[in-house]
């Protein structure tokens, strides 16, 4: 399984999230993932949750019933191989509401 962390952004929104591609790296993972209902077919099946552990986690983007998470989660699945740790997933940019993607707050962090 591959894990990446992202800066999820939307209008007045900053959420640190973790995304896990639920495809196995070995037979033990494959057994447990398949027993849990994952296809394990190489196609990104991505579980997303908040890094701080609050809230819910889903592998289906449409289970969120929330604009920010639904759009971001769908984008993460489709762009999995192009995204890197720490990337900004900007919902306003994805939807064409902004012409430029937001810059990571890490560049302005005081620490």
Secondary structure, DSSP 8 states (H G I E B T S, - for coil): -EEEEEEEEETTEEEEEEEEE---SSHHHHHHHHHTT---SSS--EEEEETTS-S-EESSGGGS-SHHHHHHHHHHHHTGGG--TT-EEEHHHHTTS-SS----GGGG---
